[in-house]
Amino acid sequence: MAHLSALERDALDELAKQIRERFGARVRRLVLFGSRARREGRHDSDLDVFALVDGLVRGERRAIQDLAFDIGLEHGLVISPIAVATESWRDETPLAGEIARDGEPL
């Protein structure tokens, strides 16, 4: 992720750390994807983050969104998380293809 600024890397590292602390071994994947992962984004583009978590429920999904908002606000960035339960994830979707093709693990 050398193409990201130090501020962006710090924010993503903090988000990944907090998600892993909260959900532990349930976290299956944390990935930066989208324009920033493809190196097409501008300095003001959002940071798209995919989180795949075993047994994720609505309140937990909201907690990940809140974490991303708080960390983004603290760093002056927009972090846009997509949090999905492993049980409902399908690898055949266009989003899954984009994440597999362009994603960078966090």
Sine and cosine of phi, psi and omega as CSV:
sin_phi,cos_phi,sin_psi,cos_psi,sin_omega,cos_omega
0.00,0.00,0.53,0.85,-0.02,-1.00
-0.90,0.43,-0.35,0.94,-0.01,-1.00
-0.97,0.26,-0.19,0.98,0.03,-1.00
-1.00,-0.01,0.40,-0.92,0.06,-1.00
-0.95,0.32,0.30,-0.95,0.05,-1.00
-0.86,0.51,-0.62,0.78,0.03,-1.00
-0.88,0.47,-0.70,0.71,0.01,-1.00
-0.91,0.42,-0.69,0.72,0.03,-1.00
-0.88,0.48,-0.68,0.73,0.02,-1.00
-0.87,0.48,-0.70,0.72,0.00,-1.00
-0.89,0.45,-0.70,0.71,0.00,-1.00
-0.92,0.39,-0.63,0.78,0.06,-1.00
-0.88,0.47,-0.68,0.74,0.01,-1.00
-0.91,0.42,-0.68,0.73,0.03,-1.00
-0.88,0.47,-0.74,0.67,0.00,-1.00
-0.87,0.49,-0.68,0.74,0.01,-1.00
-0.87,0.49,-0.73,0.68,-0.04,-1.00
-0.93,0.38,-0.61,0.79,0.05,-1.00
-0.90,0.43,-0.71,0.71,0.00,-1.00
-0.91,0.42,-0.62,0.79,0.04,-1.00
-0.90,0.44,-0.65,0.76,-0.06,-1.00
-0.97,0.25,-0.65,0.76,-0.14,-0.99
-0.95,-0.31,-0.16,0.99,0.10,-0.99
0.80,0.60,-0.73,-0.68,-0.08,-1.00
-0.92,0.38,-0.17,0.98,0.04,-1.00
-0.94,0.33,-0.34,0.94,-0.01,-1.00
-0.96,0.27,0.87,-0.50,0.01,-1.00
-0.99,-0.14,-0.60,0.80,0.01,-1.00
-0.47,-0.88,0.63,-0.78,0.20,-0.98
-0.74,-0.68,0.85,-0.52,-0.17,-0.99
-0.63,-0.77,0.71,-0.70,0.23,-0.97
-0.99,0.12,0.75,-0.66,0.03,-1.00
-0.64,-0.76,-0.09,-1.00,0.03,-1.00
1.00,0.09,-0.32,-0.95,-0.14,-0.99
-0.87,0.49,-0.57,0.82,-0.02,-1.00
-0.94,0.34,-0.60,0.80,0.06,-1.00
-0.94,0.35,-0.55,0.84,0.01,-1.00
-0.99,0.13,-0.06,1.00,-0.02,-1.00
0.91,0.41,0.50,0.86,0.03,-1.00
-0.95,-0.31,-0.19,0.98,-0.06,-1.00
-0.97,0.24,0.37,-0.93,0.09,-1.00
-1.00,-0.02,0.11,-0.99,-0.01,-1.00
-0.88,0.48,-0.40,0.91,-0.01,-1.00
-0.98,-0.21,0.17,0.99,0.06,-1.00
-0.95,0.32,0.48,-0.88,0.05,-1.00
-0.96,0.29,0.27,-0.96,0.05,-1.00
-0.96,-0.27,0.94,-0.33,-0.01,-1.00
-1.00,0.09,0.81,-0.59,-0.03,-1.00
-0.82,-0.57,0.75,-0.66,0.06,-1.00
-0.96,-0.28,0.78,-0.62,0.05,-1.00
-0.84,-0.54,0.85,-0.53,0.06,-1.00
-0.94,-0.35,0.88,-0.47,-0.15,-0.99
-0.73,-0.68,0.76,-0.65,0.05,-1.00
-0.87,0.49,0.73,-0.68,0.13,-0.99
0.90,0.44,0.39,0.92,-0.04,-1.00
-0.90,0.44,0.75,-0.66,0.05,-1.00
-0.92,-0.40,0.19,-0.98,-0.12,-0.99
-0.80,0.61,-0.73,0.68,-0.01,-1.00
-0.89,0.46,-0.58,0.81,0.04,-1.00
-0.95,0.32,-0.61,0.79,0.07,-1.00
-0.87,0.49,-0.67,0.74,0.03,-1.00
-0.90,0.44,-0.60,0.80,0.02,-1.00
-0.89,0.45,-0.62,0.78,0.05,-1.00
-0.92,0.40,-0.67,0.75,0.05,-1.00
-0.88,0.47,-0.66,0.75,0.01,-1.00
-0.91,0.41,-0.67,0.74,0.07,-1.00
-0.85,0.53,-0.74,0.68,-0.02,-1.00
-0.88,0.48,-0.66,0.75,0.02,-1.00
-0.90,0.44,-0.75,0.67,-0.04,-1.00
-0.89,0.45,-0.70,0.71,0.01,-1.00
-0.92,0.38,-0.65,0.76,0.05,-1.00
-0.88,0.47,-0.70,0.72,0.01,-1.00
-0.88,0.47,-0.69,0.72,0.00,-1.00
-0.88,0.48,-0.55,0.84,-0.06,-1.00
-0.98,-0.20,-0.04,1.00,-0.02,-1.00
0.95,0.31,0.56,0.83,-0.05,-1.00
-0.79,-0.61,0.29,-0.96,0.14,-0.99
-0.94,-0.35,0.89,-0.45,0.05,-1.00
-0.94,-0.35,0.83,-0.56,-0.07,-1.00
-0.92,-0.39,0.99,-0.14,-0.03,-1.00
-1.00,0.05,0.56,-0.83,0.23,-0.97
-0.87,-0.49,0.93,-0.38,-0.02,-1.00
-0.94,-0.35,0.78,-0.62,-0.12,-0.99
-0.71,-0.70,0.62,-0.79,0.12,-0.99
-0.96,0.29,0.70,-0.72,0.02,-1.00
-0.80,0.60,-0.62,0.78,-0.08,-1.00
-0.91,0.40,-0.39,0.92,-0.02,-1.00
-0.96,-0.28,-0.04,1.00,-0.04,-1.00
-0.97,0.24,0.67,-0.74,0.04,-1.00
-0.82,-0.57,0.84,-0.55,-0.04,-1.00
-0.95,0.31,-0.16,0.99,-0.07,-1.00
-1.00,0.00,0.03,1.00,-0.05,-1.00
-1.00,0.10,0.38,-0.92,0.07,-1.00
-0.85,0.53,-0.62,0.78,0.03,-1.00
-0.89,0.46,-0.68,0.73,0.02,-1.00
-0.88,0.47,-0.63,0.78,0.04,-1.00
-0.90,0.44,-0.66,0.75,0.02,-1.00
-0.90,0.44,-0.69,0.72,0.00,-1.00
-0.91,0.41,-0.67,0.74,0.02,-1.00
-0.91,0.42,-0.63,0.78,-0.06,-1.00
-0.97,0.25,-0.72,0.69,-0.19,-0.98
-0.94,-0.34,-0.21,0.98,-0.17,-0.99
-0.92,0.40,0.51,-0.86,0.08,-1.00
-0.84,-0.54,0.87,-0.49,-0.01,-1.00
-0.86,0.52,0.60,-0.80,0.07,-1.00
-0.97,-0.25,0.00,0.00,0.00,0.00
